Amino acid sequence: MKKHFTNLTRNAAPRKSNPLKASPLGILQEFFNYASPAEHAKAFDAFCRAALKEKYCWRRGSPGNALHYAGQLEMLIKAAYLLYKGRRSYHTKQKQHHMALYVDTLPFLKAFFRKASPAKWKKGLHIFTRAALSNQSAADYMKPVAVYVFTTQLQQLLGVAAAIVKNNE
């Protein structure tokens, strides 16, 4: 349980001015306030394309934009993990529609974190980030199956997170 608290503290550190943003739902809301689900889908597609090319081809502004987007994806993974791990308190402390939403997303979150731990998702994200900003491909560092699982699962996580935020409003 202490590790769970530490992760929440790391998420809360840059959000001291607004403690509500430290909650997993607050992090997801902030993620989708930054850009719509459709914009995130396009950005993720561009991020993956840049990471899988054998040459530098990031075309969405400066390389700093790719680093920022990778940081946003990392926060998405952390928030999903906190929702997954906080399921017991979720049932007792939240409203009825939140509980129904949680029951709908639990199978996906369970499968997502059974495929890989948050650390492994983060490692894949770092491989993709490094590849998106260099002349190398992420496929040089990951097996083709791992590339496919990484891209499709994160794409699905974007959709599930968007549904969580939409149903939470």
MDAnalysis code that builds the backbone (N, CA, C; Angstrom):
import MDAnalysis as mda
import numpy as np

u = mda.Universe.empty(507, n_residues=169, atom_resindex=np.repeat(np.arange(169), 3), trajectory=True)
u.add_TopologyAttr("name", ["N", "CA", "C"] * 169)
u.add_TopologyAttr("resid", np.arange(1, 170))
u.add_TopologyAttr("resname", ["MET", "LYS", "LYS", "HIS", "PHE", "THR", "ASN", "LEU", "THR", "ARG", "ASN", "ALA", "ALA", "PRO", "ARG", "LYS", "SER", "ASN", "PRO", "LEU", "LYS", "ALA", "SER", "PRO", "LEU", "GLY", "ILE", "LEU", "GLN", "GLU", "PHE", "PHE", "ASN", "TYR", "ALA", "SER", "PRO", "ALA", "GLU", "HIS", "ALA", "LYS", "ALA", "PHE", "ASP", "ALA", "PHE", "CYS", "ARG", "ALA", "ALA", "LEU", "LYS", "GLU", "LYS", "TYR", "CYS", "TRP", "ARG", "ARG", "GLY", "SER", "PRO", "GLY", "ASN", "ALA", "LEU", "HIS", "TYR", "ALA", "GLY", "GLN", "LEU", "GLU", "MET", "LEU", "ILE", "LYS", "ALA", "ALA", "TYR", "LEU", "LEU", "TYR", "LYS", "GLY", "ARG", "ARG", "SER", "TYR", "HIS", "THR", "LYS", "GLN", "LYS", "GLN", "HIS", "HIS", "MET", "ALA", "LEU", "TYR", "VAL", "ASP", "THR", "LEU", "PRO", "PHE", "LEU", "LYS", "ALA", "PHE", "PHE", "ARG", "LYS", "ALA", "SER", "PRO", "ALA", "LYS", "TRP", "LYS", "LYS", "GLY", "LEU", "HIS", "ILE", "PHE", "THR", "ARG", "ALA", "ALA", "LEU", "SER", "ASN", "GLN", "SER", "ALA", "ALA", "ASP", "TYR", "MET", "LYS", "PRO", "VAL", "ALA", "VAL", "TYR", "VAL", "PHE", "THR", "THR", "GLN", "LEU", "GLN", "GLN", "LEU", "LEU", "GLY", "VAL", "ALA", "ALA", "ALA", "ILE", "VAL", "LYS", "ASN", "ASN", "GLU"])
u.atoms.positions = np.array([
    [0.821, -1.197, 0.000],
    [0.000, 0.000, 0.000],
    [0.860, 1.253, 0.000],
    [2.022, 1.190, 0.615],
    [2.881, 2.358, 0.672],
    [3.328, 2.770, -0.731],
    [3.612, 1.804, -1.601],
    [4.019, 2.113, -2.962],
    [2.906, 2.869, -3.686],
    [1.672, 2.457, -3.487],
    [0.515, 3.131, -4.080],
    [0.471, 4.593, -3.614],
    [0.701, 4.819, -2.326],
    [0.680, 6.171, -1.781],
    [1.803, 7.007, -2.384],
    [2.993, 6.403, -2.547],
    [4.124, 7.112, -3.138],
    [3.799, 7.558, -4.552],
    [3.179, 6.681, -5.344],
    [2.828, 7.054, -6.709],
    [1.854, 8.215, -6.723],
    [0.888, 8.198, -5.828],
    [-0.077, 9.284, -5.760],
    [0.624, 10.577, -5.356],
    [1.596, 10.485, -4.442],
    [2.338, 11.659, -4.015],
    [3.126, 12.247, -5.180],
    [3.743, 11.423, -5.987],
    [4.476, 11.921, -7.153],
    [3.538, 12.631, -8.119],
    [2.347, 12.100, -8.295],
    [1.370, 12.754, -9.164],
    [0.890, 14.054, -8.549],
    [0.810, 14.110, -7.227],
    [0.280, 15.290, -6.556],
    [1.305, 16.410, -6.463],
    [2.586, 16.084, -6.505],
    [3.626, 17.097, -6.300],
    [3.472, 18.319, -7.204],
    [3.292, 18.161, -8.524],
    [3.154, 19.363, -9.348],
    [1.763, 19.980, -9.261],
    [0.875, 19.415, -8.506],
    [-0.510, 19.882, -8.447],
    [-0.876, 20.397, -7.059],
    [0.087, 20.910, -6.334],
    [-0.173, 21.369, -4.967],
    [-1.205, 22.487, -4.928],
    [-1.282, 23.270, -5.986],
    [-2.235, 24.374, -5.983],
    [-3.677, 23.891, -6.070],
    [-3.900, 22.697, -6.620],
    [-5.250, 22.148, -6.728],
    [-5.205, 20.669, -6.367],
    [-5.469, 20.312, -5.103],
    [-5.365, 18.918, -4.664],
    [-6.315, 17.969, -5.392],
    [-7.417, 18.478, -5.965],
    [-8.335, 17.595, -6.682],
    [-7.684, 17.002, -7.924],
    [-6.706, 17.700, -8.479],
    [-6.028, 17.190, -9.666],
    [-5.104, 16.016, -9.328],
    [-4.862, 15.760, -8.045],
    [-4.015, 14.647, -7.651],
    [-4.770, 13.325, -7.679],
    [-6.087, 13.368, -7.755],
    [-6.854, 12.134, -7.821],
    [-6.742, 11.544, -9.218],
    [-6.856, 10.234, -9.355],
    [-6.776, 9.630, -10.693],
    [-7.810, 10.207, -11.654],
    [-9.022, 10.427, -11.171],
    [-10.042, 11.009, -12.040],
    [-9.691, 12.436, -12.417],
    [-9.119, 13.184, -11.489],
    [-8.682, 14.549, -11.775],
    [-7.575, 14.581, -12.816],
    [-6.661, 13.615, -12.725],
    [-5.570, 13.524, -13.705],
    [-6.132, 13.218, -15.083],
    [-7.090, 12.305, -15.141],
    [-7.702, 11.975, -16.435],
    [-8.467, 13.177, -16.996],
    [-9.179, 13.894, -16.137],
    [-9.902, 15.078, -16.606],
    [-8.943, 16.123, -17.138],
    [-7.830, 16.314, -16.454],
    [-6.819, 17.275, -16.914],
    [-6.229, 16.830, -18.255],
    [-6.000, 15.530, -18.401],
    [-5.459, 14.976, -19.645],
    [-6.381, 15.298, -20.819],
    [-7.688, 15.127, -20.627],
    [-8.632, 15.378, -21.720],
    [-9.069, 16.840, -21.803],
    [-8.776, 17.654, -20.802],
    [-8.966, 19.093, -20.932],
    [-7.882, 19.677, -21.842],
    [-6.723, 19.052, -21.805],
    [-5.593, 19.495, -22.632],
    [-5.910, 19.302, -24.114],
    [-6.530, 18.182, -24.455],
    [-6.908, 17.884, -25.837],
    [-8.081, 16.913, -25.827],
    [-8.875, 16.948, -26.880],
    [-10.033, 16.057, -26.989],
    [-9.569, 14.627, -27.256],
    [-10.446, 13.642, -27.049],
    [-10.073, 12.254, -27.345],
    [-9.628, 12.065, -28.808],
    [-10.294, 12.743, -29.737],
    [-9.904, 12.630, -31.150],
    [-8.508, 13.219, -31.382],
    [-8.217, 14.350, -30.746],
    [-6.883, 14.952, -30.878],
    [-5.815, 14.061, -30.265],
    [-6.144, 13.443, -29.117],
    [-5.183, 12.518, -28.501],
    [-4.950, 11.298, -29.397],
    [-5.992, 10.814, -30.039],
    [-5.836, 9.668, -30.943],
    [-4.915, 10.037, -32.105],
    [-5.085, 11.231, -32.669],
    [-4.211, 11.679, -33.760],
    [-2.781, 11.868, -33.277],
    [-2.629, 12.461, -32.109],
    [-1.288, 12.682, -31.557],
    [-0.598, 11.355, -31.257],
    [-1.342, 10.399, -30.717],
    [-0.749, 9.084, -30.425],
    [-0.345, 8.385, -31.715],
    [-1.174, 8.494, -32.747],
    [-0.837, 7.905, -34.043],
    [0.444, 8.530, -34.598],
    [0.555, 9.843, -34.526],
    [1.761, 10.525, -35.015],
    [2.983, 10.132, -34.185],
    [2.788, 10.004, -32.880],
    [3.860, 9.605, -31.976],
    [4.370, 8.207, -32.346],
    [3.438, 7.275, -32.571],
    [3.820, 5.902, -32.924],
    [4.486, 5.841, -34.298],
    [3.957, 6.574, -35.256],
    [4.563, 6.597, -36.598],
    [5.991, 7.119, -36.539],
    [6.201, 8.188, -35.790],
    [7.549, 8.747, -35.659],
    [8.483, 7.752, -34.972],
    [7.970, 7.019, -34.001],
    [8.799, 6.062, -33.262],
    [9.136, 4.828, -34.084],
    [8.310, 4.503, -35.069],
    [8.542, 3.278, -35.842],
    [9.277, 3.520, -37.155],
    [9.546, 4.769, -37.497],
    [10.322, 5.082, -38.706],
    [11.805, 4.918, -38.415],
    [12.558, 4.632, -39.476],
    [14.010, 4.469, -39.356],
    [14.748, 5.804, -39.442],
    [13.997, 6.891, -39.507],
    [14.623, 8.214, -39.572],
    [13.816, 9.170, -38.699],
    [14.404, 10.310, -38.418],
    [13.704, 11.315, -37.628],
    [12.564, 11.884, -38.468],
    [11.346, 11.805, -37.945],
    [10.211, 12.331, -38.711],
    [9.133, 12.932, -37.819],
    [9.509, 13.444, -36.650],
    [8.534, 14.096, -35.777],
    [8.109, 15.402, -36.430],
    [6.830, 15.544, -36.716],
    [6.324, 16.702, -37.455],
    [5.303, 17.523, -36.676],
    [5.195, 17.298, -35.400],
    [4.193, 18.023, -34.611],
    [4.875, 19.062, -33.718],
    [5.595, 19.963, -34.345],
    [6.287, 21.001, -33.590],
    [7.686, 20.567, -33.204],
    [8.170, 21.149, -32.129],
    [9.535, 20.878, -31.690],
    [9.636, 19.495, -31.037],
    [10.858, 18.981, -30.891],
    [11.034, 17.709, -30.176],
    [10.502, 17.771, -28.739],
    [10.476, 18.961, -28.176],
    [9.916, 19.118, -26.832],
    [8.443, 18.722, -26.771],
    [7.731, 18.893, -27.880],
    [6.327, 18.484, -27.921],
    [6.208, 16.971, -27.767],
    [7.119, 16.223, -28.373],
    [7.105, 14.761, -28.228],
    [7.401, 14.368, -26.782],
    [8.347, 15.051, -26.169],
    [8.661, 14.764, -24.767],
    [7.474, 15.097, -23.859],
    [6.835, 16.204, -24.132],
    [5.664, 16.590, -23.338],
    [4.545, 15.564, -23.510],
    [4.302, 15.139, -24.744],
    [3.236, 14.170, -24.976],
    [3.555, 12.834, -24.306],
    [4.806, 12.425, -24.353],
    [5.195, 11.188, -23.665],
    [4.943, 11.314, -22.165],
    [5.211, 12.481, -21.596],
    [4.923, 12.717, -20.182],
    [3.437, 12.634, -19.885],
    [2.618, 13.146, -20.802],
    [1.168, 13.062, -20.649],
    [0.702, 11.604, -20.686],
    [1.275, 10.817, -21.598],
    [0.920, 9.387, -21.672],
    [1.344, 8.651, -20.402],
    [2.474, 9.038, -19.845],
    [2.925, 8.422, -18.602],
    [1.941, 8.721, -17.468],
    [1.456, 9.951, -17.401],
    [0.462, 10.305, -16.387],
    [-0.836, 9.520, -16.604],
    [-1.199, 9.292, -17.850],
    [-2.385, 8.489, -18.166],
    [-2.240, 7.075, -17.612],
    [-1.080, 6.480, -17.816],
    [-0.828, 5.127, -17.312],
    [-0.873, 5.109, -15.784],
    [-0.260, 6.102, -15.158],
    [-0.262, 6.170, -13.690],
    [-1.676, 6.323, -13.146],
    [-2.456, 7.190, -13.771],
    [-3.834, 7.397, -13.301],
    [-4.651, 6.117, -13.452],
    [-4.471, 5.412, -14.570],
    [-5.191, 4.151, -14.776],
    [-4.781, 3.131, -13.716],
    [-3.505, 3.093, -13.375],
    [-3.032, 2.162, -12.361],
    [-3.618, 2.504, -10.991],
    [-3.672, 3.792, -10.681],
    [-4.242, 4.197, -9.402],
    [-5.728, 3.863, -9.325],
    [-6.440, 4.013, -10.438],
    [-7.851, 3.596, -10.465],
    [-7.969, 2.097, -10.259],
    [-7.105, 1.342, -10.915],
    [-7.128, -0.115, -10.814],
    [-6.802, -0.566, -9.386],
    [-5.783, 0.023, -8.790],
    [-5.374, -0.379, -7.442],
    [-6.311, 0.159, -6.364],
    [-6.978, 1.255, -6.627],
    [-7.843, 1.858, -5.628],
    [-9.274, 1.383, -5.707],
    [-9.501, 0.209, -6.286],
    [-10.872, -0.250, -6.531],
    [-11.672, -0.478, -5.254],
    [-11.044, -0.877, -4.154],
    [-11.809, -1.121, -2.925],
    [-12.380, 0.178, -2.371],
    [-11.565, 1.212, -2.289],
    [-12.058, 2.489, -1.783],
    [-13.015, 3.128, -2.778],
    [-12.870, 2.787, -4.036],
    [-13.733, 3.327, -5.080],
    [-15.184, 2.930, -4.837],
    [-15.391, 1.701, -4.372],
    [-16.750, 1.218, -4.127],
    [-17.405, 1.937, -2.939],
    [-16.632, 2.268, -1.939],
    [-17.229, 2.818, -0.735],
    [-17.307, 4.339, -0.727],
    [-16.434, 5.011, -1.422],
    [-16.352, 6.455, -1.303],
    [-16.993, 7.217, -2.452],
    [-17.290, 6.579, -3.539],
    [-17.793, 7.290, -4.715],
    [-19.285, 7.074, -4.893],
    [-19.859, 7.869, -5.767],
    [-21.294, 7.772, -6.046],
    [-21.613, 6.503, -6.825],
    [-22.895, 6.202, -6.924],
    [-23.347, 4.968, -7.571],
    [-22.922, 4.894, -9.036],
    [-23.046, 5.982, -9.788],
    [-22.674, 5.913, -11.204],
    [-21.179, 5.727, -11.389],
    [-20.370, 6.200, -10.444],
    [-18.934, 5.963, -10.501],
    [-18.652, 4.472, -10.335],
    [-19.395, 3.838, -9.419],
    [-19.193, 2.417, -9.179],
    [-19.559, 1.616, -10.429],
    [-20.646, 1.976, -11.084],
    [-21.033, 1.288, -12.316],
    [-19.974, 1.490, -13.387],
    [-19.437, 2.693, -13.476],
    [-18.384, 2.968, -14.448],
    [-17.161, 2.114, -14.140],
    [-16.817, 2.020, -12.863],
    [-15.669, 1.224, -12.475],
    [-15.864, -0.245, -12.861],
    [-17.037, -0.783, -12.617],
    [-17.310, -2.181, -12.951],
    [-17.153, -2.403, -14.459],
    [-17.545, -1.418, -15.265],
    [-17.413, -1.534, -16.715],
    [-15.963, -1.500, -17.175],
    [-15.120, -0.735, -16.498],
    [-13.731, -0.589, -16.938],
    [-12.776, -1.555, -16.243],
    [-13.201, -2.164, -15.165],
    [-12.313, -3.062, -14.425],
    [-11.734, -4.187, -15.279],
    [-12.509, -4.886, -16.109],
    [-11.908, -5.955, -16.909],
    [-10.776, -5.461, -17.820],
    [-10.956, -4.287, -18.420],
    [-9.885, -3.766, -19.268],
    [-8.654, -3.415, -18.439],
    [-8.845, -2.706, -17.319],
    [-7.705, -2.319, -16.496],
    [-6.969, -3.540, -15.956],
    [-7.739, -4.559, -15.562],
    [-7.139, -5.806, -15.081],
    [-6.263, -6.435, -16.170],
    [-6.816, -6.538, -17.378],
    [-6.077, -7.128, -18.501],
    [-4.865, -6.268, -18.863],
    [-5.034, -4.959, -18.837],
    [-3.957, -4.036, -19.197],
    [-2.754, -4.215, -18.273],
    [-3.007, -4.281, -16.967],
    [-1.900, -4.399, -16.024],
    [-1.457, -5.838, -15.791],
    [-2.182, -6.811, -16.318],
    [-1.686, -8.191, -16.326],
    [-0.704, -8.383, -17.479],
    [-0.927, -7.672, -18.577],
    [-0.007, -7.760, -19.722],
    [1.368, -7.230, -19.342],
    [1.383, -6.164, -18.554],
    [2.652, -5.567, -18.134],
    [2.420, -4.708, -16.900],
    [3.448, -4.603, -16.093],
    [3.389, -3.739, -14.912],
    [3.519, -2.282, -15.362],
    [3.183, -1.344, -14.487],
    [3.366, 0.062, -14.862],
    [4.806, 0.374, -15.273],
    [5.767, -0.263, -14.611],
    [7.172, -0.032, -14.967],
    [7.470, -0.505, -16.388],
    [6.894, -1.623, -16.798],
    [7.128, -2.121, -18.161],
    [6.416, -1.247, -19.194],
    [5.215, -0.750, -18.862],
    [4.550, 0.177, -19.777],
    [5.395, 1.437, -19.930],
    [5.955, 1.894, -18.817],
    [6.786, 3.097, -18.831],
    [8.067, 2.858, -19.644],
    [8.635, 1.675, -19.527],
    [9.833, 1.347, -20.300],
    [9.509, 1.374, -21.793],
    [8.386, 0.790, -22.189],
    [7.975, 0.834, -23.590],
    [7.763, 2.257, -24.067],
    [7.191, 3.078, -23.209],
    [6.964, 4.483, -23.546],
    [8.293, 5.212, -23.747],
    [9.275, 4.909, -22.925],
    [10.590, 5.533, -23.076],
    [11.280, 5.069, -24.357],
    [11.117, 3.809, -24.705],
    [11.679, 3.309, -25.967],
    [11.037, 4.050, -27.138],
    [9.731, 4.190, -27.115],
    [9.029, 4.895, -28.187],
    [9.428, 6.367, -28.240],
    [9.584, 6.985, -27.083],
    [9.974, 8.399, -27.044],
    [11.366, 8.584, -27.630],
    [12.304, 7.756, -27.211],
    [13.675, 7.850, -27.738],
    [13.690, 7.622, -29.240],
    [12.915, 6.648, -29.706],
    [12.883, 6.350, -31.139],
    [12.209, 7.471, -31.933],
    [11.180, 8.088, -31.366],
    [10.478, 9.175, -32.071],
    [11.390, 10.374, -32.280],
    [12.383, 10.514, -31.422],
    [13.279, 11.674, -31.485],
    [14.657, 11.343, -32.041],
    [14.780, 10.191, -32.686],
    [16.082, 9.798, -33.219],
    [15.928, 9.187, -34.609],
    [17.026, 8.689, -35.131],
    [17.030, 8.035, -36.441],
    [16.827, 6.534, -36.322],
    [16.413, 6.068, -35.165],
    [16.189, 4.639, -34.956],
    [14.714, 4.360, -34.779],
    [14.374, 3.106, -34.938],
    [12.982, 2.683, -34.789],
    [12.802, 1.955, -33.460],
    [11.618, 2.078, -32.895],
    [11.308, 1.336, -31.668],
    [11.359, -0.165, -31.931],
    [11.137, -0.556, -33.180],
    [11.196, -1.974, -33.543],
    [12.616, -2.535, -33.400],
    [13.624, -1.672, -33.339],
    [14.993, -2.134, -33.102],
    [15.179, -2.604, -31.663],
    [14.322, -2.158, -30.767],
    [14.465, -2.454, -29.344],
    [13.374, -3.360, -28.793],
    [12.317, -3.538, -29.556],
    [11.191, -4.359, -29.102],
    [10.845, -5.383, -30.163],
    [10.345, -6.522, -29.732],
    [9.868, -7.534, -30.675],
    [8.603, -7.021, -31.351],
    [8.327, -7.468, -32.578],
    [7.117, -6.993, -33.282],
    [5.825, -7.198, -32.493],
    [5.723, -8.314, -31.806],
    [4.518, -8.565, -31.003],
    [4.412, -7.544, -29.877],
    [5.535, -7.220, -29.256],
    [5.535, -6.234, -28.173],
    [5.156, -4.849, -28.691],
    [5.614, -4.500, -29.885],
    [5.240, -3.216, -30.492],
    [3.737, -3.176, -30.726],
    [3.197, -4.262, -31.265],
    [1.758, -4.329, -31.534],
    [0.950, -4.225, -30.239],
    [1.347, -4.977, -29.223],
    [0.630, -4.960, -27.943],
    [0.710, -3.562, -27.324],
    [1.895, -2.968, -27.347],
    [2.072, -1.640, -26.766],
    [1.155, -0.618, -27.439],
    [1.177, -0.576, -28.757],
    [0.392, 0.444, -29.465],
    [-1.106, 0.206, -29.336],
    [-1.547, -1.033, -29.488],
    [-2.991, -1.283, -29.423],
    [-3.533, -1.106, -28.011],
    [-2.784, -1.534, -27.006],
    [-3.260, -1.405, -25.626],
    [-3.313, 0.057, -25.185],
    [-2.312, 0.843, -25.558],
    [-2.360, 2.258, -25.192],
    [-3.462, 2.982, -25.946],
    [-3.696, 2.590, -27.177],
    [-4.798, 3.161, -27.943],
    [-6.134, 2.849, -27.258],
    [-6.284, 1.626, -26.803],
    [-7.508, 1.247, -26.086],
    [-7.605, 1.962, -24.742],
    [-6.467, 2.136, -24.066],
    [-6.474, 2.866, -22.794],
    [-6.933, 4.310, -23.007],
    [-6.530, 4.915, -24.099],
    [-7.006, 6.266, -24.420],
    [-8.532, 6.287, -24.531],
    [-9.100, 5.291, -25.196],
    [-10.550, 5.218, -25.344],
    [-11.260, 4.980, -24.025],
    [-10.728, 4.086, -23.209],
    [-11.335, 3.779, -21.916],
    [-11.249, 5.005, -21.004],
    [-10.094, 5.667, -21.002],
    [-9.933, 6.854, -20.181],
    [-10.888, 7.965, -20.609],
    [-11.085, 8.114, -21.911],
    [-12.040, 9.114, -22.412],
    [-13.461, 8.778, -21.941],
    [-13.804, 7.496, -21.944],
    [-15.136, 7.081, -21.477],
    [-15.286, 7.341, -19.975],
    [-14.243, 7.109, -19.214],
    [-14.281, 7.358, -17.775],
    [-14.553, 8.837, -17.516],
    [-13.818, 9.687, -18.222],
    [-13.986, 11.131, -18.032],
    [-15.372, 11.579, -18.466],
    [-15.838, 11.081, -19.606],
    [-17.154, 11.476, -20.114],
    [-18.260, 11.059, -19.140],
    [-18.173, 9.847, -18.611],
    [-19.206, 9.349, -17.701],
    [-19.085, 9.939, -16.306],
    [-17.949, 10.529, -15.999],
    [-17.720, 11.106, -14.673],
    [-18.209, 12.545, -14.594],
    [-18.492, 13.174, -15.717],
    [-18.910, 14.589, -15.721],
    [-20.302, 14.773, -15.198],
])
